[in-house]
Amino acid sequence: MILKLLIFAIAGVMIYKFFGGKLPSISKSASEKKLDDDTLVECEKCGTYVTVKESIIVHGKYYCSKECSV
Ligand SMILES: [Zn+2]
């Protein structure tokens, strides 16, 4: 009984370590991808902070609105 639990515990740790080495890189790239849309960027003209998703990118610079990007 105890030996069985021990084997399960070791197997659990091995699985945890196996995924522990892999999962962070997956979640990191996923969070980085999500961060792109929600990252706050400063408007090049008026300094207003807007998310990348809402901003207008002109020549690699971020603007809060069409008026600022002109
Ligand atoms: Zn602006």
N, CA, C, O and the ligand as a Tripos MOL2 file, in Angstrom:
@<TRIPOS>MOLECULE
protein
  281   279    71     0     0
PROTEIN
NO_CHARGES

@<TRIPOS>ATOM
      1 N           0.8350   -1.2200    0.0000 N.3       1 MET1
      2 CA          0.0000    0.0000    0.0000 C.3       1 MET1
      3 C           0.8600    1.2560    0.0000 C.2       1 MET1
      4 O           0.7130    2.1360   -0.8480 O.2       1 MET1
      5 N           1.7650    1.3140    0.9790 N.am      2 ILE2
      6 CA          2.6160    2.5040    1.1010 C.3       2 ILE2
      7 C           3.5400    2.6060   -0.1190 C.2       2 ILE2
      8 O           3.7850    3.6900   -0.6490 O.2       2 ILE2
      9 N           4.0400    1.4500   -0.5420 N.am      3 LEU3
     10 CA          4.9310    1.4290   -1.7140 C.3       3 LEU3
     11 C           4.1940    1.9370   -2.9540 C.2       3 LEU3
     12 O           4.7580    2.6510   -3.7840 O.2       3 LEU3
     13 N           2.9330    1.5540   -3.0550 N.am      4 LYS4
     14 CA          2.1220    1.9870   -4.1910 C.3       4 LYS4
     15 C           1.9730    3.5170   -4.1870 C.2       4 LYS4
     16 O           2.0990    4.1770   -5.2190 O.2       4 LYS4
     17 N           1.7040    4.0470   -3.0020 N.am      5 LEU5
     18 CA          1.5700    5.5090   -2.8550 C.3       5 LEU5
     19 C           2.8810    6.2020   -3.2120 C.2       5 LEU5
     20 O           2.8960    7.2600   -3.8400 O.2       5 LEU5
     21 N           3.9880    5.5710   -2.7920 N.am      6 LEU6
     22 CA          5.3080    6.1400   -3.0540 C.3       6 LEU6
     23 C           5.5790    6.1850   -4.5570 C.2       6 LEU6
     24 O           6.1160    7.1620   -5.0780 O.2       6 LEU6
     25 N           5.1950    5.1080   -5.2390 N.am      7 ILE7
     26 CA          5.3920    5.0550   -6.6960 C.3       7 ILE7
     27 C           4.5460    6.1380   -7.3700 C.2       7 ILE7
     28 O           4.9950    6.8070   -8.3000 O.2       7 ILE7
     29 N           3.3320    6.2910   -6.8880 N.am      8 PHE8
     30 CA          2.4580    7.3340   -7.4410 C.3       8 PHE8
     31 C           3.0430    8.7220   -7.1970 C.2       8 PHE8
     32 O           2.9880    9.6030   -8.0550 O.2       8 PHE8
     33 N           3.6060    8.8890   -5.9960 N.am      9 ALA9
     34 CA          4.1960   10.1780   -5.6340 C.3       9 ALA9
     35 C           5.3960   10.4900   -6.5320 C.2       9 ALA9
     36 O           5.5460   11.6100   -7.0200 O.2       9 ALA9
     37 N           6.2420    9.4890   -6.7400 N.am     10 ILE10
     38 CA          7.4230    9.6800   -7.5960 C.3      10 ILE10
     39 C           6.9890    9.9540   -9.0410 C.2      10 ILE10
     40 O           7.5300   10.8290   -9.7160 O.2      10 ILE10
     41 N           6.0040    9.1860   -9.4890 N.am     11 ALA11
     42 CA          5.4920    9.3840  -10.8450 C.3      11 ALA11
     43 C           4.9120   10.7890  -10.9860 C.2      11 ALA11
     44 O           5.0860   11.4490  -12.0110 O.2      11 ALA11
     45 N           4.2230   11.2300   -9.9430 N.am     12 GLY12
     46 CA          3.6390   12.5690   -9.9490 C.3      12 GLY12
     47 C           4.6950   13.6450  -10.0440 C.2      12 GLY12
     48 O           4.5500   14.6100  -10.7950 O.2      12 GLY12
     49 N           5.7630   13.4740   -9.2750 N.am     13 VAL13
     50 CA          6.8670   14.4420   -9.2920 C.3      13 VAL13
     51 C           7.5390   14.4540  -10.6600 C.2      13 VAL13
     52 O           7.8890   15.5110  -11.1860 O.2      13 VAL13
     53 N           7.7140   13.2500  -11.2320 N.am     14 MET14
     54 CA          8.3580   13.1620  -12.5490 C.3      14 MET14
     55 C           7.5140   13.8530  -13.6180 C.2      14 MET14
     56 O           8.0360   14.5610  -14.4790 O.2      14 MET14
     57 N           6.2030   13.6340  -13.5450 N.am     15 ILE15
     58 CA          5.2950   14.2810  -14.5070 C.3      15 ILE15
     59 C           5.3290   15.7990  -14.3050 C.2      15 ILE15
     60 O           5.3480   16.5790  -15.2570 O.2      15 ILE15
     61 N           5.3340   16.1820  -13.0220 N.am     16 TYR16
     62 CA          5.3680   17.6130  -12.6920 C.3      16 TYR16
     63 C           6.6400   18.2690  -13.2360 C.2      16 TYR16
     64 O           6.6140   19.3610  -13.8030 O.2      16 TYR16
     65 N           7.7740   17.5400  -13.0350 N.am     17 LYS17
     66 CA          9.0550   18.0870  -13.5150 C.3      17 LYS17
     67 C           9.1040   18.1250  -15.0360 C.2      17 LYS17
     68 O           9.6440   19.0520  -15.6390 O.2      17 LYS17
     69 N           8.5220   17.0870  -15.6400 N.am     18 PHE18
     70 CA          8.5120   17.0160  -17.1070 C.3      18 PHE18
     71 C           7.7400   18.1980  -17.6970 C.2      18 PHE18
     72 O           8.2040   18.8750  -18.6140 O.2      18 PHE18
     73 N           6.5740   18.4170  -17.1520 N.am     19 PHE19
     74 CA          5.7640   19.5350  -17.6400 C.3      19 PHE19
     75 C           6.2750   20.8730  -17.1130 C.2      19 PHE19
     76 O           6.1340   21.9160  -17.7510 O.2      19 PHE19
     77 N           6.8800   20.8030  -15.9100 N.am     20 GLY20
     78 CA          7.4250   22.0220  -15.3080 C.3      20 GLY20
     79 C           8.4860   22.6570  -16.1820 C.2      20 GLY20
     80 O           8.6420   23.8780  -16.1910 O.2      20 GLY20
     81 N           9.2230   21.8250  -16.9240 N.am     21 GLY21
     82 CA         10.2550   22.3520  -17.8080 C.3      21 GLY21
     83 C           9.6880   22.8590  -19.1130 C.2      21 GLY21
     84 O          10.3010   23.6730  -19.8050 O.2      21 GLY21
     85 N           8.4950   22.3600  -19.4390 N.am     22 LYS22
     86 CA          7.9250   22.7050  -20.7370 C.3      22 LYS22
     87 C           6.8730   23.7980  -20.6560 C.2      22 LYS22
     88 O           6.8290   24.7030  -21.4900 O.2      22 LYS22
     89 N           6.0250   23.6970  -19.6350 N.am     23 LEU23
     90 CA          4.8710   24.6050  -19.5450 C.3      23 LEU23
     91 C           5.2360   26.0870  -19.4740 C.2      23 LEU23
     92 O           4.5850   26.8930  -20.1390 O.2      23 LEU23
     93 N           6.2540   26.4830  -18.6920 N.am     24 PRO24
     94 CA          6.5450   27.9200  -18.5920 C.3      24 PRO24
     95 C           6.8040   28.5810  -19.9340 C.2      24 PRO24
     96 O           6.3840   29.7160  -20.1610 O.2      24 PRO24
     97 N           7.4920   27.8790  -20.8250 N.am     25 SER25
     98 CA          7.7970   28.4750  -22.1240 C.3      25 SER25
     99 C           6.5300   28.6300  -22.9580 C.2      25 SER25
    100 O           6.3880   29.5820  -23.7260 O.2      25 SER25
    101 N           5.6090   27.6720  -22.7940 N.am     26 ILE26
    102 CA          4.3590   27.7520  -23.5440 C.3      26 ILE26
    103 C           3.5110   28.9040  -23.0130 C.2      26 ILE26
    104 O           2.9910   29.7140  -23.7800 O.2      26 ILE26
    105 N           3.3770   28.9650  -21.6720 N.am     27 SER27
    106 CA          2.5610   30.0230  -21.0760 C.3      27 SER27
    107 C           3.2090   31.3870  -21.2790 C.2      27 SER27
    108 O           2.5230   32.4060  -21.3560 O.2      27 SER27
    109 N           4.5340   31.3970  -21.3630 N.am     28 LYS28
    110 CA          5.2440   32.6650  -21.5640 C.3      28 LYS28
    111 C           4.9420   33.2310  -22.9480 C.2      28 LYS28
    112 O           4.6490   34.4170  -23.1000 O.2      28 LYS28
    113 N           5.0200   32.3610  -23.9530 N.am     29 SER29
    114 CA          4.7550   32.8380  -25.3000 C.3      29 SER29
    115 C           3.2900   33.2230  -25.4520 C.2      29 SER29
    116 O           2.9470   34.1370  -26.2010 O.2      29 SER29
    117 N           2.4290   32.5050  -24.7250 N.am     30 ALA30
    118 CA          0.9990   32.8160  -24.7810 C.3      30 ALA30
    119 C           0.7330   34.1670  -24.1280 C.2      30 ALA30
    120 O          -0.0420   34.9730  -24.6430 O.2      30 ALA30
    121 N           1.3830   34.4070  -22.9910 N.am     31 SER31
    122 CA          1.1610   35.6750  -22.2950 C.3      31 SER31
    123 C           1.7980   36.8240  -23.0630 C.2      31 SER31
    124 O           1.2940   37.9470  -23.0540 O.2      31 SER31
    125 N           2.9060   36.5330  -23.7240 N.am     32 GLU32
    126 CA          3.5520   37.5750  -24.5250 C.3      32 GLU32
    127 C           2.6680   37.9790  -25.6960 C.2      32 GLU32
    128 O           2.5920   39.1480  -26.0740 O.2      32 GLU32
    129 N           2.0090   36.9820  -26.2520 N.am     33 LYS33
    130 CA          1.1340   37.2550  -27.3730 C.3      33 LYS33
    131 C          -0.0690   38.0780  -26.9190 C.2      33 LYS33
    132 O          -0.5310   38.9790  -27.6180 O.2      33 LYS33
    133 N          -0.5720   37.7340  -25.7040 N.am     34 LYS34
    134 CA         -1.7110   38.4490  -25.1640 C.3      34 LYS34
    135 C          -1.2940   39.8540  -24.7370 C.2      34 LYS34
    136 O          -2.0730   40.8020  -24.8290 O.2      34 LYS34
    137 N          -0.0710   39.9680  -24.2770 N.am     35 LEU35
    138 CA          0.4460   41.2460  -23.7980 C.3      35 LEU35
    139 C           0.4900   42.2670  -24.9300 C.2      35 LEU35
    140 O           0.2890   43.4620  -24.7110 O.2      35 LEU35
    141 N           0.7520   41.7870  -26.1290 N.am     36 ASP36
    142 CA          0.8480   42.6880  -27.2760 C.3      36 ASP36
    143 C          -0.4050   43.5410  -27.4450 C.2      36 ASP36
    144 O          -0.3240   44.7390  -27.7160 O.2      36 ASP36
    145 N          -1.5610   42.9080  -27.2800 N.am     37 ASP37
    146 CA         -2.8120   43.6270  -27.4750 C.3      37 ASP37
    147 C          -3.1220   44.5690  -26.3230 C.2      37 ASP37
    148 O          -3.6910   45.6420  -26.5210 O.2      37 ASP37
    149 N          -2.7420   44.1580  -25.1160 N.am     38 ASP38
    150 CA         -3.1460   44.9170  -23.9330 C.3      38 ASP38
    151 C          -2.0410   45.8210  -23.3840 C.2      38 ASP38
    152 O          -2.2560   46.5350  -22.4040 O.2      38 ASP38
    153 N          -0.8750   45.7970  -24.0020 N.am     39 THR39
    154 CA          0.2100   46.6380  -23.5290 C.3      39 THR39
    155 C          -0.1250   48.1070  -23.7570 C.2      39 THR39
    156 O          -0.5930   48.4940  -24.8280 O.2      39 THR39
    157 N           0.1210   48.9100  -22.7380 N.am     40 LEU40
    158 CA         -0.1270   50.3390  -22.8830 C.3      40 LEU40
    159 C           1.0430   50.9940  -23.6020 C.2      40 LEU40
    160 O           2.2040   50.7720  -23.2580 O.2      40 LEU40
    161 N           0.7310   51.7830  -24.5780 N.am     41 VAL41
    162 CA          1.7640   52.5230  -25.3040 C.3      41 VAL41
    163 C           1.4070   54.0130  -25.2780 C.2      41 VAL41
    164 O           0.2370   54.3930  -25.2360 O.2      41 VAL41
    165 N           2.4330   54.8220  -25.3040 N.am     42 GLU42
    166 CA          2.2160   56.2660  -25.2210 C.3      42 GLU42
    167 C           2.0330   56.8440  -26.6170 C.2      42 GLU42
    168 O           2.7840   56.5380  -27.5430 O.2      42 GLU42
    169 N           1.0290   57.6760  -26.7390 N.am     43 CYS43
    170 CA          0.7900   58.3470  -28.0070 C.3      43 CYS43
    171 C           1.9770   59.2630  -28.3200 C.2      43 CYS43
    172 O           2.4300   60.0270  -27.4670 O.2      43 CYS43
    173 N           2.4630   59.1710  -29.5430 N.am     44 GLU44
    174 CA          3.6510   59.9350  -29.9360 C.3      44 GLU44
    175 C           3.3960   61.4370  -29.9020 C.2      44 GLU44
    176 O           4.3300   62.2200  -29.7240 O.2      44 GLU44
    177 N           2.1580   61.8420  -30.0680 N.am     45 LYS45
    178 CA          1.8560   63.2720  -30.1680 C.3      45 LYS45
    179 C           1.3700   63.8810  -28.8500 C.2      45 LYS45
    180 O           1.9060   64.8940  -28.3990 O.2      45 LYS45
    181 N           0.3680   63.2730  -28.2400 N.am     46 CYS46
    182 CA         -0.2280   63.8980  -27.0480 C.3      46 CYS46
    183 C           0.1350   63.1940  -25.7490 C.2      46 CYS46
    184 O          -0.1700   63.7040  -24.6710 O.2      46 CYS46
    185 N           0.7710   62.0450  -25.8260 N.am     47 GLY47
    186 CA          1.2260   61.3700  -24.6120 C.3      47 GLY47
    187 C           0.1700   60.5520  -23.9090 C.2      47 GLY47
    188 O           0.4020   60.0570  -22.8060 O.2      47 GLY47
    189 N          -0.9820   60.4020  -24.5250 N.am     48 THR48
    190 CA         -2.0440   59.5970  -23.9230 C.3      48 THR48
    191 C          -1.6790   58.1130  -24.0350 C.2      48 THR48
    192 O          -1.1880   57.6460  -25.0620 O.2      48 THR48
    193 N          -1.9380   57.3930  -22.9390 N.am     49 TYR49
    194 CA         -1.6620   55.9610  -22.9740 C.3      49 TYR49
    195 C          -2.8670   55.2050  -23.5080 C.2      49 TYR49
    196 O          -3.9830   55.3310  -23.0020 O.2      49 TYR49
    197 N          -2.6120   54.4260  -24.5320 N.am     50 VAL50
    198 CA         -3.6580   53.5810  -25.1140 C.3      50 VAL50
    199 C          -3.0970   52.1770  -25.2880 C.2      50 VAL50
    200 O          -1.8840   51.9880  -25.3810 O.2      50 VAL50
    201 N          -3.9890   51.1980  -25.3310 N.am     51 THR51
    202 CA         -3.5260   49.8300  -25.5700 C.3      51 THR51
    203 C          -3.1250   49.6810  -27.0330 C.2      51 THR51
    204 O          -3.6120   50.3950  -27.9100 O.2      51 THR51
    205 N          -2.2370   48.7450  -27.2640 N.am     52 VAL52
    206 CA         -1.7570   48.5130  -28.6330 C.3      52 VAL52
    207 C          -2.9270   48.2210  -29.5670 C.2      52 VAL52
    208 O          -2.9470   48.6260  -30.7290 O.2      52 VAL52
    209 N          -3.9090   47.4950  -29.0060 N.am     53 LYS53
    210 CA         -5.0850   47.1250  -29.7840 C.3      53 LYS53
    211 C          -5.8440   48.3580  -30.2680 C.2      53 LYS53
    212 O          -6.3550   48.3870  -31.3880 O.2      53 LYS53
    213 N          -5.9130   49.3870  -29.4000 N.am     54 GLU54
    214 CA         -6.6880   50.5810  -29.7330 C.3      54 GLU54
    215 C          -5.8640   51.6400  -30.4520 C.2      54 GLU54
    216 O          -6.4080   52.5940  -31.0080 O.2      54 GLU54
    217 N          -4.5620   51.4650  -30.4360 N.am     55 SER55
    218 CA         -3.7050   52.5030  -31.0000 C.3      55 SER55
    219 C          -3.6250   52.4010  -32.5190 C.2      55 SER55
    220 O          -3.9820   51.3880  -33.1210 O.2      55 SER55
    221 N          -3.1540   53.4620  -33.0990 N.am     56 ILE56
    222 CA         -2.9200   53.4900  -34.5450 C.3      56 ILE56
    223 C          -1.4030   53.5470  -34.7410 C.2      56 ILE56
    224 O          -0.7310   54.4380  -34.2200 O.2      56 ILE56
    225 N          -0.8810   52.5900  -35.4950 N.am     57 ILE57
    226 CA          0.5660   52.5400  -35.6950 C.3      57 ILE57
    227 C           0.8900   53.1210  -37.0570 C.2      57 ILE57
    228 O           0.4520   52.6090  -38.0870 O.2      57 ILE57
    229 N           1.6640   54.1960  -37.0500 N.am     58 VAL58
    230 CA          2.0850   54.8430  -38.2910 C.3      58 VAL58
    231 C           3.6000   54.9540  -38.2690 C.2      58 VAL58
    232 O           4.1770   55.5800  -37.3800 O.2      58 VAL58
    233 N           4.2370   54.3380  -39.2570 N.am     59 HIS59
    234 CA          5.6970   54.3260  -39.3530 C.3      59 HIS59
    235 C           6.3470   53.8520  -38.0550 C.2      59 HIS59
    236 O           7.3570   54.4020  -37.6170 O.2      59 HIS59
    237 N           5.7620   52.8370  -37.4560 N.am     60 GLY60
    238 CA          6.3260   52.2390  -36.2530 C.3      60 GLY60
    239 C           6.0990   53.0300  -34.9890 C.2      60 GLY60
    240 O           6.6370   52.6770  -33.9400 O.2      60 GLY60
    241 N           5.3100   54.1000  -35.0600 N.am     61 LYS61
    242 CA          5.0220   54.8940  -33.8720 C.3      61 LYS61
    243 C           3.5450   54.7850  -33.5250 C.2      61 LYS61
    244 O           2.6880   54.6460  -34.3970 O.2      61 LYS61
    245 N           3.2740   54.8520  -32.2250 N.am     62 TYR62
    246 CA          1.9070   54.6450  -31.7570 C.3      62 TYR62
    247 C           1.1890   55.9780  -31.5720 C.2      62 TYR62
    248 O           1.7440   56.9370  -31.0370 O.2      62 TYR62
    249 N          -0.0370   56.0080  -32.0220 N.am     63 TYR63
    250 CA         -0.8710   57.1860  -31.8280 C.3      63 TYR63
    251 C          -2.2170   56.7740  -31.2430 C.2      63 TYR63
    252 O          -2.7130   55.6830  -31.5230 O.2      63 TYR63
    253 N          -2.8110   57.6590  -30.4210 N.am     64 CYS64
    254 CA         -4.0450   57.3180  -29.7250 C.3      64 CYS64
    255 C          -5.2440   57.4210  -30.6550 C.2      64 CYS64
    256 O          -6.2230   56.6890  -30.5010 O.2      64 CYS64
    257 N          -5.1680   58.3100  -31.6000 N.am     65 SER65
    258 CA         -6.3300   58.5120  -32.4830 C.3      65 SER65
    259 C          -5.8480   58.9050  -33.8820 C.2      65 SER65
    260 O          -4.6640   59.1610  -34.1050 O.2      65 SER65
    261 N          -6.7830   58.9440  -34.7960 N.am     66 LYS66
    262 CA         -6.4660   59.3240  -36.1820 C.3      66 LYS66
    263 C          -5.9670   60.7640  -36.2420 C.2      66 LYS66
    264 O          -5.0750   61.0940  -37.0240 O.2      66 LYS66
    265 N          -6.5560   61.6160  -35.4010 N.am     67 GLU67
    266 CA         -6.1530   63.0330  -35.3900 C.3      67 GLU67
    267 C          -4.6780   63.2070  -35.0440 C.2      67 GLU67
    268 O          -3.9800   64.0430  -35.6180 O.2      67 GLU67
    269 N          -4.2150   62.3830  -34.0760 N.am     68 CYS68
    270 CA         -2.8230   62.4760  -33.6690 C.3      68 CYS68
    271 C          -1.8710   61.8910  -34.7160 C.2      68 CYS68
    272 O          -0.7210   62.3170  -34.8240 O.2      68 CYS68
    273 N          -2.3480   60.9340  -35.4680 N.am     69 SER69
    274 CA         -1.4560   60.2540  -36.4180 C.3      69 SER69
    275 C          -1.2350   61.0590  -37.6820 C.2      69 SER69
    276 O          -0.3250   60.7690  -38.4580 O.2      69 SER69
    277 N          -2.0640   62.0680  -37.8910 N.am     70 VAL70
    278 CA         -1.9260   62.8990  -39.0950 C.3      70 VAL70
    279 C          -0.7400   63.8500  -38.9340 C.2      70 VAL70
    280 O          -0.4520   64.6360  -39.8370 O.2      70 VAL70
    281 ZN         -2.6940   61.3250  -29.1260 Zn       71 ZN71
@<TRIPOS>BOND
     1     1     2 1
     2     2     3 1
     3     3     4 2
     4     3     5 am
     5     5     6 1
     6     6     7 1
     7     7     8 2
     8     7     9 am
     9     9    10 1
    10    10    11 1
    11    11    12 2
    12    11    13 am
    13    13    14 1
    14    14    15 1
    15    15    16 2
    16    15    17 am
    17    17    18 1
    18    18    19 1
    19    19    20 2
    20    19    21 am
    21    21    22 1
    22    22    23 1
    23    23    24 2
    24    23    25 am
    25    25    26 1
    26    26    27 1
    27    27    28 2
    28    27    29 am
    29    29    30 1
    30    30    31 1
    31    31    32 2
    32    31    33 am
    33    33    34 1
    34    34    35 1
    35    35    36 2
    36    35    37 am
    37    37    38 1
    38    38    39 1
    39    39    40 2
    40    39    41 am
    41    41    42 1
    42    42    43 1
    43    43    44 2
    44    43    45 am
    45    45    46 1
    46    46    47 1
    47    47    48 2
    48    47    49 am
    49    49    50 1
    50    50    51 1
    51    51    52 2
    52    51    53 am
    53    53    54 1
    54    54    55 1
    55    55    56 2
    56    55    57 am
    57    57    58 1
    58    58    59 1
    59    59    60 2
    60    59    61 am
    61    61    62 1
    62    62    63 1
    63    63    64 2
    64    63    65 am
    65    65    66 1
    66    66    67 1
    67    67    68 2
    68    67    69 am
    69    69    70 1
    70    70    71 1
    71    71    72 2
    72    71    73 am
    73    73    74 1
    74    74    75 1
    75    75    76 2
    76    75    77 am
    77    77    78 1
    78    78    79 1
    79    79    80 2
    80    79    81 am
    81    81    82 1
    82    82    83 1
    83    83    84 2
    84    83    85 am
    85    85    86 1
    86    86    87 1
    87    87    88 2
    88    87    89 am
    89    89    90 1
    90    90    91 1
    91    91    92 2
    92    91    93 am
    93    93    94 1
    94    94    95 1
    95    95    96 2
    96    95    97 am
    97    97    98 1
    98    98    99 1
    99    99   100 2
   100    99   101 am
   101   101   102 1
   102   102   103 1
   103   103   104 2
   104   103   105 am
   105   105   106 1
   106   106   107 1
   107   107   108 2
   108   107   109 am
   109   109   110 1
   110   110   111 1
   111   111   112 2
   112   111   113 am
   113   113   114 1
   114   114   115 1
   115   115   116 2
   116   115   117 am
   117   117   118 1
   118   118   119 1
   119   119   120 2
   120   119   121 am
   121   121   122 1
   122   122   123 1
   123   123   124 2
   124   123   125 am
   125   125   126 1
   126   126   127 1
   127   127   128 2
   128   127   129 am
   129   129   130 1
   130   130   131 1
   131   131   132 2
   132   131   133 am
   133   133   134 1
   134   134   135 1
   135   135   136 2
   136   135   137 am
   137   137   138 1
   138   138   139 1
   139   139   140 2
   140   139   141 am
   141   141   142 1
   142   142   143 1
   143   143   144 2
   144   143   145 am
   145   145   146 1
   146   146   147 1
   147   147   148 2
   148   147   149 am
   149   149   150 1
   150   150   151 1
   151   151   152 2
   152   151   153 am
   153   153   154 1
   154   154   155 1
   155   155   156 2
   156   155   157 am
   157   157   158 1
   158   158   159 1
   159   159   160 2
   160   159   161 am
   161   161   162 1
   162   162   163 1
   163   163   164 2
   164   163   165 am
   165   165   166 1
   166   166   167 1
   167   167   168 2
   168   167   169 am
   169   169   170 1
   170   170   171 1
   171   171   172 2
   172   171   173 am
   173   173   174 1
   174   174   175 1
   175   175   176 2
   176   175   177 am
   177   177   178 1
   178   178   179 1
   179   179   180 2
   180   179   181 am
   181   181   182 1
   182   182   183 1
   183   183   184 2
   184   183   185 am
   185   185   186 1
   186   186   187 1
   187   187   188 2
   188   187   189 am
   189   189   190 1
   190   190   191 1
   191   191   192 2
   192   191   193 am
   193   193   194 1
   194   194   195 1
   195   195   196 2
   196   195   197 am
   197   197   198 1
   198   198   199 1
   199   199   200 2
   200   199   201 am
   201   201   202 1
   202   202   203 1
   203   203   204 2
   204   203   205 am
   205   205   206 1
   206   206   207 1
   207   207   208 2
   208   207   209 am
   209   209   210 1
   210   210   211 1
   211   211   212 2
   212   211   213 am
   213   213   214 1
   214   214   215 1
   215   215   216 2
   216   215   217 am
   217   217   218 1
   218   218   219 1
   219   219   220 2
   220   219   221 am
   221   221   222 1
   222   222   223 1
   223   223   224 2
   224   223   225 am
   225   225   226 1
   226   226   227 1
   227   227   228 2
   228   227   229 am
   229   229   230 1
   230   230   231 1
   231   231   232 2
   232   231   233 am
   233   233   234 1
   234   234   235 1
   235   235   236 2
   236   235   237 am
   237   237   238 1
   238   238   239 1
   239   239   240 2
   240   239   241 am
   241   241   242 1
   242   242   243 1
   243   243   244 2
   244   243   245 am
   245   245   246 1
   246   246   247 1
   247   247   248 2
   248   247   249 am
   249   249   250 1
   250   250   251 1
   251   251   252 2
   252   251   253 am
   253   253   254 1
   254   254   255 1
   255   255   256 2
   256   255   257 am
   257   257   258 1
   258   258   259 1
   259   259   260 2
   260   259   261 am
   261   261   262 1
   262   262   263 1
   263   263   264 2
   264   263   265 am
   265   265   266 1
   266   266   267 1
   267   267   268 2
   268   267   269 am
   269   269   270 1
   270   270   271 1
   271   271   272 2
   272   271   273 am
   273   273   274 1
   274   274   275 1
   275   275   276 2
   276   275   277 am
   277   277   278 1
   278   278   279 1
   279   279   280 2
@<TRIPOS>SUBSTRUCTURE
     1 MET1         2 RESIDUE 1 A MET
     2 ILE2         6 RESIDUE 1 A ILE
     3 LEU3        10 RESIDUE 1 A LEU
     4 LYS4        14 RESIDUE 1 A LYS
     5 LEU5        18 RESIDUE 1 A LEU
     6 LEU6        22 RESIDUE 1 A LEU
     7 ILE7        26 RESIDUE 1 A ILE
     8 PHE8        30 RESIDUE 1 A PHE
     9 ALA9        34 RESIDUE 1 A ALA
    10 ILE10       38 RESIDUE 1 A ILE
    11 ALA11       42 RESIDUE 1 A ALA
    12 GLY12       46 RESIDUE 1 A GLY
    13 VAL13       50 RESIDUE 1 A VAL
    14 MET14       54 RESIDUE 1 A MET
    15 ILE15       58 RESIDUE 1 A ILE
    16 TYR16       62 RESIDUE 1 A TYR
    17 LYS17       66 RESIDUE 1 A LYS
    18 PHE18       70 RESIDUE 1 A PHE
    19 PHE19       74 RESIDUE 1 A PHE
    20 GLY20       78 RESIDUE 1 A GLY
    21 GLY21       82 RESIDUE 1 A GLY
    22 LYS22       86 RESIDUE 1 A LYS
    23 LEU23       90 RESIDUE 1 A LEU
    24 PRO24       94 RESIDUE 1 A PRO
    25 SER25       98 RESIDUE 1 A SER
    26 ILE26      102 RESIDUE 1 A ILE
    27 SER27      106 RESIDUE 1 A SER
    28 LYS28      110 RESIDUE 1 A LYS
    29 SER29      114 RESIDUE 1 A SER
    30 ALA30      118 RESIDUE 1 A ALA
    31 SER31      122 RESIDUE 1 A SER
    32 GLU32      126 RESIDUE 1 A GLU
    33 LYS33      130 RESIDUE 1 A LYS
    34 LYS34      134 RESIDUE 1 A LYS
    35 LEU35      138 RESIDUE 1 A LEU
    36 ASP36      142 RESIDUE 1 A ASP
    37 ASP37      146 RESIDUE 1 A ASP
    38 ASP38      150 RESIDUE 1 A ASP
    39 THR39      154 RESIDUE 1 A THR
    40 LEU40      158 RESIDUE 1 A LEU
    41 VAL41      162 RESIDUE 1 A VAL
    42 GLU42      166 RESIDUE 1 A GLU
    43 CYS43      170 RESIDUE 1 A CYS
    44 GLU44      174 RESIDUE 1 A GLU
    45 LYS45      178 RESIDUE 1 A LYS
    46 CYS46      182 RESIDUE 1 A CYS
    47 GLY47      186 RESIDUE 1 A GLY
    48 THR48      190 RESIDUE 1 A THR
    49 TYR49      194 RESIDUE 1 A TYR
    50 VAL50      198 RESIDUE 1 A VAL
    51 THR51      202 RESIDUE 1 A THR
    52 VAL52      206 RESIDUE 1 A VAL
    53 LYS53      210 RESIDUE 1 A LYS
    54 GLU54      214 RESIDUE 1 A GLU
    55 SER55      218 RESIDUE 1 A SER
    56 ILE56      222 RESIDUE 1 A ILE
    57 ILE57      226 RESIDUE 1 A ILE
    58 VAL58      230 RESIDUE 1 A VAL
    59 HIS59      234 RESIDUE 1 A HIS
    60 GLY60      238 RESIDUE 1 A GLY
    61 LYS61      242 RESIDUE 1 A LYS
    62 TYR62      246 RESIDUE 1 A TYR
    63 TYR63      250 RESIDUE 1 A TYR
    64 CYS64      254 RESIDUE 1 A CYS
    65 SER65      258 RESIDUE 1 A SER
    66 LYS66      262 RESIDUE 1 A LYS
    67 GLU67      266 RESIDUE 1 A GLU
    68 CYS68      270 RESIDUE 1 A CYS
    69 SER69      274 RESIDUE 1 A SER
    70 VAL70      278 RESIDUE 1 A VAL
    71 ZN71       281 GROUP 0 **** ****
